[in-house]
Amino acid sequence: MNNPHPGGALRHPFLWLLATILWLPLAHADNMAIHGSNTVGATLAPMLVEGFLHSQGDTRVITRNTGTENESILIGERSDSPIRVLVAAHGSSTGFTALNAGEANIWASSRPVKSSELSQMAARADLTELASEHVIAIDGLAILVHPSNPVNQLNIDTLAGIFAGQINNWAELGGRNQPINLYARDDRSGTWDTFKSLVLRKKFTLDAAAQRYESNDQLSDDVSRDPAGIGFAGLASVRNSKVLAISDGTAPALKPNQLTVASEDYPLARRLFMYTPGEQTTPLARAFIEFALSQEGQAIVSQSGFVSQNPIAVKPELDGNAPASFKRLTGNYQRLTVNFRFAEGRTRLDNKAQRDLVRVMTYLDGHNQNADDVLLIGFADAQSNELRAQMISELRALSVRKALSGEGLKNVAYTGYGHYMPVGTTGGDNGQQRNGRVEVWVRTR
C-alpha cells in the first residue's frame, strides 16, 4: 500500500488516522526512529526534530501520538513524500537495545555508552568514535526539594547517605523534624545511571523505600508537593521544585546554571548523547545530527531548558579561595562557557572538545576577536606534588593551544594553575577526577 498524500490526510481525519496507524509497518526511505532517554525524548528530541524538518523545507510539522505512552511521531508536510520521525522515550538502555537490533537510527542517551554495549556493537561500529558519539546538550542533574525546605546545599557524600537511607530525618541536616521521603528515576533511565555513578557510586545502594519514576517532570511535580521530599531530575524538569547547591569534596558548593553546567564544573553536570552506527548511519540521521550540533540546533537546546554548547562569555564570581594572582590574571577577561577536556588517555581531546574547537572559533569570529584576545588556563587533577601538577596543567593548555592553531588561531597565550581551584573529586565509576580541564578566557571589550 502506498503512503497517503499528506494534503489529503490533513483534509480527511480518517485518512490521517489511517496514515498514522500504518506508519510503523511501512518501510520508507525517509523514515527515522529515535529511541532512548526520557530526559532527551520528552521535549528536546521532538523540538530538534521539528527544527530539523523545518530546515529541510517542511512548511508544517504535525505531531501525533502512537497510542503508547512517551512515544510520538513527527511528520513534516512537503510536496512529495513526507518525512516521518518516531521518538520513543522509554529510557537510555531501551535506546541501545533498539539501535543494536536495527530498530532505531539514533540512540538518545543521558549517559555514556557502557563497555558491555560497546562490545555488542563492535562488529557494526565503534560508538566511542567521533562519527558515532554526539554530545547534543549539557544537563545538570538537579537535586530537588520542596520550596519551603530550609536546607540550601548538600555535599555529595551526604546526598548519597540520604538516598541510601542512612540519613532519614531532615533535622539531621538542619531542617525540620520530619522523615525524608525519597523520589528517584527508574532503572531504565540514564538519569538514574548518572545519579548512581556520580552520587551513590559503588559505596551506596538506593533505599528500597524510594518511589521510582519513568518521567522527570512527574517526579519533580511530586517533590514540589511534598515538604519532606527530595528527588533528582534533569535541569529542564525543575518546574516548581527548589534546587539545592551541591559540593564535591572540599570544592565550593555550586548551583546548576549556564556557566557551571556548560563548563561541567557543577558536580552533577552530565552530557546528553545521541549515538549513531558509524558508517551505517543513514543520510537522514546524519543530516539530523549535524543540525542538532549546529548553532541553530544548539539554540533549540537552550530553548528546551537544557544548556547549549554555543559559547557565551560571562564574568564568574570567583570563590574566596581563588589565588590573588589568578584574580589579577583574569581581571580584564571573561570566561567562555566551555571547558576543554580529554579522552581517557588524557593526551587527546575528547569528542566534545574536538567540536568545541570549531565553536570557539565561531564565537571569536562573531565577536571580532583574535588570538591576542584569548587566554587558556589549564588545571590538573590532584597530584603527588605541586611541580608535577603544574607541568600537567601547562601541558594540557599547550595541547589546546596547538589544536586551536590547527584551526587557524595561532600563538594563543596559555598558562597552568596546577591542582589549585578544584571543582571536585568525584569522577564516577572510573575514578577519573573532573579537575583536569582547560578554561577559555576572552579579553573584555
Summary of the structure (lengths in Angstrom):
residues: 445
radius of gyration: 22.9
end to end distance: 62.8
largest distance: 74.1
contacts: 1559
relative contact order: 0.12
helix: 36%
strand: 23%
